[in-house]
Structures are given as C-alpha cells and as structure tokens.
Amino acid sequence: MHSRLLLIAACFALAMSTVPTTDAAHIVWSGLVIAENVPQPTPIPQELTPMEQTLKELFGYNQFQVIGQSSKTLKSGEEDWLASSKFFALHVDAQGESDAGYTVNLKLYKEQELLLETDAKLSKRSPLVIKGPQVGNGQLLLVLVVEDDGNKQSQHHRRHSPNGSNPVVTAWRHLRRAIQDVLP
C-alpha cells in the first residue's frame, strides 16, 4: 500500500514537471469593434477571424469592423496603452500578471467623456469581449486578446482547439483516478 502511494506521488511529480512554464513576453491586442447586422456583410477582419463564430453566436450580429486597435508587448505585466478611434478610446492599464492572465483596469471614453470604468481579468487562454454602448444601428465591442510573443495569432481562441487540454488538469485527473483505485 505504501509503495503504491509513493508511485502515485512520483507520477504526479513527473506530470507536474512536464507542465510548460513560459516566461515569454505576451502581446495584448486591443480592439474597438463595431458589430452590426447588414444585408451584405464584409469579411471579418483578420484579428477577429479566430473568434468569428463565437462573436456571431454571442452577439447576434453578422458584421464586425475594427474601428480602432492597439498591440502592446507586456514584459512586466504593469504596462498601460490606448486603443483609439475617431470618437472612442479604450485605455488599458495592466495591474499585474498571474499564471492565468492579467488583471486590467479598463476605461472607455467617448471623446473626453468617461463612459465605463471596470476592472477585469484578461485570460491568457481566451479573449475578453465586453459589450459597449449602442452606436448607430450597431454595438460597440471591446476586445482584448493575449498572444504569445513568438506565436502571434495562433492561439487566439483555444476553447475550440483539439489540443487545448491543460496539462495540470490532466495530471490532476490521472492522480485522482489512481488514488480512487488504491483506496477501498
């Protein structure tokens, strides 16, 4: 019995040691997007292609146009930047980094007027999309996506990725099953 528990602990330690730890810088793409329904929608911008189906399903619009954008490389996790368009500006202030992502303070301005201020968690695994005010016949969306510095645009939306399993979760499930097999 003691040797089985030792074996289980060794397997768990081995599984945890294979978890990749990346200290690589991340690029955060921030976009101001107008979503609307039109009879002849234009193709979705390249920046939004990985999340096109999700945006359409969640918001019910058939066209998405980027009206302002910015990309910022985060090294310390405490940078700030601005994505702006003719009338709107999104100020992003990163407050720190964790294993899961970044804590950010977001301020949305229409010209000089502050429309929204909120704190949010920006995940490294999936985009952050916030529904903003109505604009004409459409809706303003605030979109933030974390990208790996060397792997830009490739892992925008891992929720639908066939290889998107988390090695820590997988190791935990294996450990849990092994313990259940050992215990009466």
N, C-alpha and C positions, 0 to 999 in steps of 0.2 A: 504494500500500500504506500509506504513512504517513498519507494523508488518511482512509483507511478506519478506521485505529486511532483517529485523532483524533475521527472521527464516533462511533465506538463509545464512547469515553470521554465525549463530550458527552452521548450518550443515557443513559449510566449516571448521570452527574451530574444530568441532568434528572429521571430516575426517582427518584433518591435525594432530590431536593429536594421531591418530592410526597409523601414519607412524612410522615404527620402526627406532629407532636411535641406531646404533651399534657403540660402541667404541672398539669393539673387534679387536685384532690384526689380520692382514691378512698375509697369506703366499703367496709369489710370487714364482711360479715355472717358471724357465727359461730353455729353451732347444735349443740346436743346433741340427737341424734335416736335414737329407739328404733325399730329395724326388726324386724318380726316377721311371721310368717305366721298369718293368721286367716281363718276361713271367710267373714266379711263385712267386708272391709277398708273403712275410712273413706277419703274422698277425701284425696289427698295435700295437705299444707299448701302454700299459695301460694309460700312461699320455696323449696320444692323442686320445684315444677312443671317448670321448665326442664330439670331433670336426672332427671326421674322414670324414664324408660325406662332410662337408664344405671344408675341405682341398682338397679332391679329386675333387670337383666341381670347386674350385677357381684356383687350380694349374695344374690340369690335370694329376697328377701322381697317380700310383696305389700302391706305396710302400713308407712308411715313417719310417726312422730309426733314433732314438735318438743317436747321437754320443757324446753328452756332455750335462750335465744338472746340475742345482743347485736349491735348495729351500732356501728361506730366509724369516724369520719372520720379518715383519715390525711393529715396535712399534711406532717410531717417524715419519715415512714416509720419513726419510732422510738418510737411510742406503745405502750402496753400496755392491756389490758382483760380483762374477765372475763365469760364466759357461764356462767350457773349455773342449776341446777335444785334440786329438793328434796334430792337426795343427791349429785349430781355438780357439779363446777365445772371449766371449762376456762379456764386463764389463758393468754393470748396476749401475747407480748412481741415486737413487731416490732423487728428488729435493723438494718434498713436497706432501701433501695429500689434496684432496678436497672431497666433498661428492661423486663425480662421480668416483674418482680414484686417480691416481698418475701421476705426471709429472716426466719423467725419461730421463736421458741422456744415450744414448747407444753408445758404441764404440765396433766395431768388428775388431778383429786383426787376421791376418794370420801370425802365428809365431810372429815376432816382428813388422810387418808392419801394420799400421793402414789402414784398408780398408774402413771403414764407421764410421762417427760420426753424430748422429742426436738426436734431442730432440723429444719426443713423449708423447702422453697421453695414459696411461695404465688404461683402464676402469675396474671397479670392476665387470661389468656385462658381459663382453665378452673378449675373448683372443685378444692379439695383435700379429699379424703374419706379418713379414717383409721378403720379398723375397731378398735373398742374392746372392752371385756370383754362377756361374756355377761351379760344382765340378764333374769332370769326365763326366758321362752320366746323371748326375742329377743336382739338385739345392739345395743350402743351404738355409734353412728357419730358421729365428729367431723367437721363440715362447715364449711369456710371458703370464702367466695366474694368476690372483688374486684369491685366495681361502680364505674362512673364516677359521680361526684357528681351530674351533671345527667342521667344516663341510667340510673337505678336500675332493676334487674331486667330490663333489656332484652337484656343480652349475657352472661347467666349462663354459657351453655354453647355457645360459638362453634364447637365441634368439628363440630356438625351443621348449622351455618349455611351457606346457599348463598353468602353474601357474606363468608365468614370468611377469605379469602385474605390473606396477609401481603404488603404491597407491596414490602418489601425482598427477600423470597424471589422474588417475581415479577420484580423488576428484575434480580436475580442470574441467574435462568434465561434471561431475554432476553439479557443480556450474554454469558453462556456460549455460547448458540446463535450469537450474532453473531460471537464470537471463533472458534468452530469453523468457521463459514462462511468466514472470512478466511484462517485458517491452512490450509496444504496437508495 
